[in-house]
């Protein structure tokens, strides 16, 4: 059989694995940071209405610039982040991953580099490779926070063209202080100037305020968001950015024509009409996340403080063995390859109860077993 590496693929893609997360048929799936609550019926009905309306015009191309949707997203950001944003400052695409891809196509590419501080969202590195952008793995501290001195030194020495900051960070859940972002931005401007991309995919779950106000007066600073998490619309695939209007103009140089379908735009607009209900689910998930942190700590696990809808916990002598032990009890969590740690998504109260029961049993079993060597690595989502 012909293999991928038998084809004339680009050198930097040889030997690489595609992004993926195991989806197994188990009672409790808490491995992909999805919102566990289905969309409320009034929203489902409104989506049906808007999609039916859009369907009548499917013989025509969609609004190429998605102006109505971008205006709705600007209003949402203005309201929830407490900082005014105009439609000219917002751009939307098929998931925040496409937004990131467009940013790298615009500001990265062959002969250019991007840096992220790992462990962090693995798609930053993967999309960098896919766009021909060199990837630099920057340092984090032992507590999984960004070591500002080490990070700024790395930026000064390597002069990357794009700097990624994930807040809250995936897979650790740690948020980034505004002062840290400003220090990285200052270093990037001195070394480059470079673009600084703050990935706030889990921003609505954070105890900290959004970093959105930082984009004012900083045309090289970009904030990215998604409707997959807080809006419970992972199947929609809608991401967006907020930045200086010049950045919005720049990414349109690489976007595909009519990249956002009429159906996608209609569905997203319907979801924005139900913001209050959806953010109510966010508050429930924040409470459940805090409960997971407290109960995992009480069990005896080492837990990383979380500002997201997931929790990193350990330490395990063999994290994959612990992952399998939880799976054997009907609970699927994520092995991200962070030594000694696993990540669990905050689910419904019943799902979290099932996970905690399994976690208690596994903790007792792990305590009585001799240590084993870590051997498995997975991507993070």
N, C-alpha and C positions, 0 to 999 in steps of 0.2 A: 504493500500500500504506500501511496505517496504521503510523505509527511510534510508538515508546514516548512521545516527547514530544508526540504528538497526543492522548494519554490524560491524564486529570486526575491525573497523578502528583504527589507532593509536590515542591515547588520545589527542595529540596536534592538530589533525585535526578535532576533534569533534566541532561542532558549527561554523566552519569556512565557508566562502562563497568563491566560485571560482572567479578567476580574470575575470573581464569583463567590457566592456564599452557599453552603449546603442547605437545601430545602428538603427536609425529611418529614415524613408523615408521622408526626408524634402529637400527643394531646396538647402540649404547651410549647409554642415556638416563640422564643424570646431572643432571637439572634440577629435580627436585621434592623433594629431600631424603628420599626413601624409603629404608628399610632394604633393601638388595639381596638379603638372604638369605631365602628362603622359610621358612615355619614348619616346624620339624622334624616328621617323620612321627608320632612319639609324641604330640605336641601336636595335630596334625590329628585323630588318632584320638580323643583326649580331647575335643576340641571336638565331634566327631560324637556321642560318648556324651552329653555334657551337652546338646547341642541336641536330640537325640532325646528325652531326658527332659523338656526344656522343651516340646517339641512336643506331648506328651501332654496338656499343660494349656493349649494355645493358645486354647481356648474361654473361658478366664478371663483377666482383665487381669493384667499383670505386677505384681510388688511395686512399688508406687508410689514407695516411698522407697528401693528398691534397697539394703536394709540389709546383706544378705550381701556384696554387691559392695563397698559402702563400707567394710565391716569388713576385707575383703581388701586394699583399697587402703591403708587405714590401717596395716595390718601391713607392707605393702610399704614405705611411706614410713618407718615407724619403723625398719625393718631397714636400708634402703639410705642413708637420710639420717642415721642415728644419733641420731634425736630422736623421743621418744614422741609419737604422734598417735592420738587416739581417733576412733571412728566418728562421733561427733557433730561432729567438726571437718572431715569430708570430704563433698563433694558430687560427683556424677558426672552427665554429660550426653553428648549425641551429639557427641563431639569437643570439643576445648578451645575451638573457635569458638562452640559453643552455650553453654559455660560463660561465655565473655566476653560473649556476647549477654545472658545472664541477668543478669550483673553490671551491664551498662549499662542494661538495663531497670529494674533495681532502684535503682541509684545515679546514673544519668545521665538522659537523656530531654530533652524540650523545655524550653528555658530553662536547661539545664545544659551543662557543657563537659567534655571529656576532653583530656588532653595526652599526646603520645608524643614520643620524641626520635629524629628521622629522619636518615638512613634506618633504618627498622625494619620490623617486620611490618605489611604494608599492611592486613591485616584489622582491626587496631585502629581505623584511621580509617574503613574501610568499614562496620564494624558500628556505629561511632558514628553515622555518617550514617543508617544504617538504623533506628536507634532514636531518631532525632531529636536526638541529642546533638551539640552543636557541637564541632568538632575544632580543636585547636591544635597546630601543628607546632613542637616544641621543638628547641633547638640541640644539635648534637654537635660535638666537636672535629675537627680535621683528621685525627686518627688514628682516628676513628670511635668514640672513647670518649665518655661523657657528660661534658661540661664542668660540673662540679658547681656552680661559682659562677654560671655563666650559667643553668643549669637551675633552681637554687633561686631565683634572681632572677625568672625567668619565672613560676615557681609563685607567688611572693609577689605579683607584679603582676597575674597573670591569675586567680588563685584558682580553678583548675579543680576540678571535683567528683570526677574520676577521673584518676589518674596511672598511666600504663603504663610499666613498665620491663621490657625483654626481655633475659634473661640465660640462656644466651648469646644475643646479638642476631642476628636474621635481617634482612638478608642478610650482615652483616659477620663474624659468628662470634665477636665479642668478648664476653667475660664481664664482669659488673659486680661490683665489690667490695662486700662487706657494708657498708663504711663509706659508700659512695655511696648505697646504698638507705636507710640510716638518715638520711643528710642530706636526701634527698628526702622521706622520711616526716616528718621534723621540720618541713620547710618546708610540706608539705601540711597537717599538723595545725595549724600556725600560721595558714595562709591560709584554711582551710576551716571545720571540718576536712573533709578529702577522703579518698577511698579510694585506696590505693596497690596496684596489681595487678602482681605480679612474674610474668612469663610465662617459665616454665622448661620450655618444650616440648622443649628439647634438653639439659636438665639432666644426664641420665645420661652425656652425652659430655664433660662439662666436667672440666678439671683442678682446678677449684675445688670445694669442698664446696657442697652445696645451701644455699640461703638459707632453708630451711624453719625453722630455729630462731628466725628473726627474728619469726615470727608470735606468739610467746609474749609476752603482755602488751601486744600491739598489735592491738586488735580492728579497726582500719582497714587492716590489711595482709593481703593475700590472695596465695597462691601458686597458680598454675595449672600443670597438667601434661597430658600426653597419652600414650596407648598407641600412637600412630601411628608414632613414631620408634624409640625403644629397643626396644619390644616387637615391632617389625616388623609392626604390625597397622593399617596405614593404612586398609585396607578395612573395619575394624571400626567406626571412628568412635566412639571412646570417650575422653573427656577428663574431667578432674576438678580439683577445687580443694581446698586445705587452708587453713583459716582459723579464726578464733574461731567457736564454735558459733552465735553470733548472726548471723553472715554466712550460714551454712547455713540458718538459719531465714528470713532475709530473702529469699534467692533463691527459696525455695519459694513466695513470694507471687506470682511471675511465671512459674514453670515451668508447662508444659502438663501436663494430667493424664496419668499413665502414659507419660511421655516416653521412657523407656528400655524397649525391648521385652524380652520374656523371652529372645529369642534373643541379643540384644546382651549382656544380663547373663550368660547362660550361657557365651558365648564368652569374655568378659572374665575370668570366674572360672577357666575352663580355662587361659587364658594365664598367670594369676597362679600357677597350680600349676607352671609351667615357667620360673619367673623365672631360676633359675641358668643354664639353657641359653641363654635369650634374652640375658642380660647377658654371656654369653661372646661372643656375636656383637658386642655393643657394644665389647668390648675389641679384637676384630679390627678393627672400623671405626675405633676411635681410633688404632690403629697405622697403618692405611691413610691416615687423615687426616694424621697427622704425616708420613708418607712423601710425600704430595702437597705439603705445605708445603715440605719440604726440597727435593724435586726441582724444583718450580716456581721456588723461589728460586735453585737452581743454574742453571736455564735462563736466568735473568735477569729474571724477572717480579717485580713488587712484590706481596708477599703480605701480607694482613692476618692477624695471629695469630688462630688459631681454637680455640674450645673446643666446637665443635659437630661435626656429621657432614658439614660442607661447608667449602669454602675460597673466599674472595674473592681474586681475583687481577687484575692489570693491570700497568702502566697501558697503555691503548690509545688511540691517537689517535681511533679510531672503534670503540667497543666492539661495535656491531652488526655491523660488517664482520668483526670477529674472531669473533663468535658464528657468523656465516654460514660463515666459513672452517672453523671446527671442525665445523659441521654438514655441510659438503661432504665432510668426511673421516669421516662416520658417527658423530659424537659430538655429542649434544645437551646443552648446558649452559644456564645461565639468564642472560639479560640483564635485570637488575632496574631498569635506569634509573639506577644509580649511575654518574656520569660516569667513563669510562675503565676500568670494572671489569666483570668477569663473575664468576659464582659456579658452582662445580662441586661436586656431591655426591660424597662418598666412596663408591665402589662396591666390587665385588669386586676382588681383585688383577688379574685379567685385564682388567676394565673400566677400571681405573685405568691399567694399562699402555697400553691403546689410547688413552686420553685424553692421557697424557703424550707418547706418540709424536706425536699430532696437535698438541699444544701446542708441541712443539719446532719442528715445521715451520712452524706459524703464526707463532711468534716470529721466526723467520728472515725470513719473508715480510714481516711487519709492519715489521721493521727497515729493509727496503729500499724501503718505499713512502713517498710523501709524505703528510703528515698530512691528515686529513679532519675535518670538523666533526661532533660528536655530534648525533644527531637522533632517537633512539628512546628511548621510555620503556616499561617493563613493570612490572607489579606483582610483589611478592615473595611467595613461599610458604614 
